[in-house]
């Protein structure tokens, strides 16, 4: 707690939080993670480094480090290590493993199951509703409306009762008041002074709610290496094979009906509801692609996010878990990472790594 307090301060609720927090009260990686780690003296940050592959020792069946391409100079460097931890995100960590092919691992490092890249998932988003609250129409916007935390409606489907059309569920989160720039302005009719007057009139009265739906993990939703397309550093890019299923389509219909019902119950006016989900990839909450499990034949990593095939390679991102619930995946990633690193620390202590 003392370390965090050195960098982060109490939230002052000053508003405009979506544009960044100049107080460093909100959680973000520099103040909460990188700076405290740097100050231990045990962290070296090397920017502009593109990891191309994990280096592999065939005789010991262990990783020996990573190969890096300098993004500016294009110089190739090898860094040796006792343990390799990949935390590049579900997609990039998996791409690195695919690119780390060896004679012993011809389909990618850790891919003896053939499941590397499979069970890609994310949140279904795009179903949303908005309207204007009569009690706020005509009021002057103030920073008192700029709350750090917007409305959040936890999942309520398939919690106690079973919905007849789909399993799992969704939550809503949103905004309103003066907490953000009036994004609804581009949808309002008018021009010049009349348009500005309308924006001022309705700006603090807007409320919007957007759904986050859980997508069921499916083996056929996957990424593979593109056989021909390369990135700027000559590395194969990922090819995506991903589509929503019947469960998601039925869930989307219920999300749209629910958000309209809630806004009507709240007395909102000029309600607009978007009924079509956004395209795959829009949520940027991708998970899966290196499924965890106890059986090496049906998973890529064990329960501690360590490759079944190579015992000194760990994953510290969203790639091992294929089902993320409805919540944003950040805290799940952090919790899993903490658990994995505790296990790794014990392994190193015992001399097993």
N, C-alpha and C positions, 0 to 999 in steps of 0.2 A: 504493500500500500504506500509506503514511504517513497519508493522508487517512482510509482505512478504519479504521486502528488508533486514530484519535482517537475514534471512536464505538463501535467493536466490540472486544471483548476475547476472549481465548481461552476456549473452552468448558471449563467445570469439571465437566461431567457430573454435575450435582447432582440430576438427575431432575425429574419432573413437567414435562418440556419442552413437552408438549402444551398446557399451561395458560399458556404464555408464558415468556419468558426475561427475568428482571429484571436480568441481567448485560449484556444487549444483545449476547450472543455469537451468537445465531442471526440469519440473514438476514431482514430485513424492510425495507420501503421507507423508513421514516423514517431509520433510522441508516445504511443502506447507500446510499441514493439521494438522498432529499430534503434531509437536513441538509448533506451535502457540497456539493450544488448550491446550496443557499441561501447557504452561506458564501462562495461565489465572488462574491457581489454581483450576479449576473446572473439571479437567479430571483426572481420575485414570485409568491407563492402567494395566490390569491384564493378563499377557501372560499365555500360556499353559492352556487355559480355553475352554472346549468344552461345548457349550450350548446345553442341551438335550431337553429342552421344555420351553414354556412360562407357568408360574404359573397362575392359574385362580381362581377367587373368584366367585363361583356359585351364591351366594346370591346377589351380586352386578353386576354380568355380566361384570366384569372388570378384566383385567390382574393385578396381584399383584407383579410380578417380573419374574425372570428366575431361572431355575435350571442349575447348572454348574457342570461338571465333571472335576476334575484336571487331565490333561493329564499325569502327572508324578506319582502322588500318588494315583489316582483313587478315591480320596475323593469327596463326593457329597456335594455341598453347595447350599443354596438358597439365592438369593439376592432379596430383596424387592425393589419396585420402584413405583413411582406415575405414570410413563409412561414407556412403553417398546417400543424401536425403534430397529427394526431388520434391520441390514445393512450387512448381511453376504453373499450377492450375490443372484442372482435370484434362484439358485438351493438350496443353503443351508438354506436361510430364509424360503423357501417353505417346505423344509424337517423338519425344526423346528416346523412349524405350523402343518404339518401332525402329528408329534410326540406329539403335545399338545392336544391330544384327551381328552374330558371330557364327562360326561353324557349329557350335554347340547349341546356339539359339538362333536358328535361321529365320524365324518369323518375328524376331524382336526379343529383346531381353525380358525374361519373365513371362513368356507367352507359350509355355508348353501346353496350357489348357486350350489355346486357340481363342481365348475370350478377351484378350487385350483389345481395347477399343469398343467392346460391346456394352450394352446396357447404358448407353448415353441417355441422360435425362435432364430435365430443366423444369422451370415453372411455366405453366400456361398462363399467359397474361394477355391483356387487351380488352377483356370484358370490363366495362366501367359504366358508371352512371354519374351524372352531374345535374345540378339545379341551383336555384337561388332561394335563400331563406327570407321570407317576407320581413321578418323582424329586423333584418340587417340592411334591407334596401334603403339607399339614400344616406346611410351613415358614413361618416368620414373614416377612411382607413387610418389605423394607428398601429404602432408597434406592439400595443397590448394584444393584438390579434396574432402576433408572430410567435406562436408557441413552438418550442423545440421539438415536441413530439406531436405528430398529427394523429387524427383518429385511427383507431385500430379495432377491427371486429374479429375476434378469434374464430377459428373454425367451429361451425355448429352442425355441419352435416356428418352423419355416420359417427357421432360421438356416443350417443345412447341409443337412438333409434336407427334402424337400417333404412336408407333411402332405396326405393324400389328400382331406380334406374342406374345407379352407379355406386362404386365404392370409393373410399377415401374422401377427400373434401377440399375446401378452399377457405381462405380468409380474405378480408377486405382491409385495405388501408388507403388513406386519402389525405386530403387537405382542404383548406378553405380559408375564409377570412382574409387577412392581409399577409399571410405567411410567405407568399411567393409572388413573383411578378404575375400580373393578370394574364395568364395564358389563354383565357377564354376570349381575349380581345380580338384575336384574329378571326373568330367566328361571328363577331357582332357586325351588324349592318351599319352603314353610315360612313361619313368621311369628315375629316377636319374637326371643327369645334363640336359638332353634334356627336361624333364618335367618341371624343374625349369625355363629353358629358355622360354618355351612356356607360363608359368604362368606370368613371368615378362613382356613378350611381350603383352599379351592380358589383363592382370589384370586391368590397368586403362581404358581400352577401353570398358569394359562390361557395358551394360545397361539392366535392367530388370524391368518389370511392372507386377504387380499382381492385379487381380480384387477382389472387395468386392461387392457382390451382395445382394440386399435386399430380404429376404425370406418372403413370405406372411404368416401372422399369421393364423394358422388353429387349431381349437379346438382339432382335433385328435392327433396333435403333443403335447405330454404331458409327465409328470413324475408322477409316483405313488410310494408308499412305497413297497419295495420287501417283500413278506410275510415270507420269511425264512432267507435271507442273512442279517447278521449284521456286523457292522464295529468293529474296535478294542475296542470300548467303549460300545459295546452291543446295539447300536442303529440301527434300520433298515436303510438300504441304499436305494437309489433311483433306480427305474427301469425306463428305457427310452423307449418310443415308439415314434420314430421320423423318418420322411422320407421327402425328397424333393418332390415337386409336378411338374406338367407339366409346370407351369410358370417358375420355376427355371431351368428346363432342356432346355427350349427354350432360356432363358436368358444366360445360360452358353455357348450355341452355338454362340450367338451373341458376347459375351465377347471374345471368342477365335478368331473369325473373325476380331473383331475390333483391338485387340492388335497386330495381325499380320499386319493388314493394317497400323497401326501407325508406327510400326518399319520399315516397308518397305519404308514408306514416309520419315522417318528420315534417310534413307540410311544405315541402319544397315546390317551387314553381318552375315552369319551363324546363321540365325534366328531359334530358337526353340520355339514351342508353346505347352503348356500342355492344353489338351482339356477336361480332366475329373476333376470334382470337388473333393476336399478332403472329407474324411468321415465326417459325422455329429459329431459335438463337437470339430473339429480341430480349429475353429476360436477362441474359448474361449470367444466369445462375446455373451453369452447366455442372452436372455431377456425373459420377459413374466413370466408365471406360477402363477401370482397373479393379473390378469387383473383389471385395474381401470375402473370406470364408474359410472354413476349416479344411475343406477338401481341395487339394491342388488341381484336381481334374475339373472342378467346376468354378474355380476362382483364380484370381491373379495374385492377391496378397492374403496373408493370414489375418487374424483378428487384430494384430498390432500394426497393420498396414506395411508389413515387410513382405517382399517378394518371396513366394514359395520357392522359386527356382534359384535365387541368388540371395543368400542370407544376410548380406550387409548392404542391401539397397532398401530404403524405406521411402514411403510416400507421405507427404505432409500437406495434402490439399484435399479437394473434393473427389478425386478419382476413385478412392476405394469404396465410398458409399453410394449405392445406386438409387436409394429412396430417401428423399430429403424432407418429406412432410410439406407443409405449406409455408413454413417460415423461411426468411432469408437464410441462405446457407452459411453465412460468415461465421456465426457462433458455433455451428456444428463443426466447421473446419478447424476453428481454434481449439475446441474441446478435444477433437480427435487428435490434433497435433500434440497437444499437451500430454495426452495419454500415451501416444506413441513415443514421445521423447522421454517420458518417465521410464517406459520399458527399455528403451535404448540405453539410457543411463545405467540401469541395472545390469544390462547385458555387458556394457563396457566395464563396469565395476567388477563383474565376475570373470572378466577376461574371455568372454564368449564371442567377442567381436574383434 
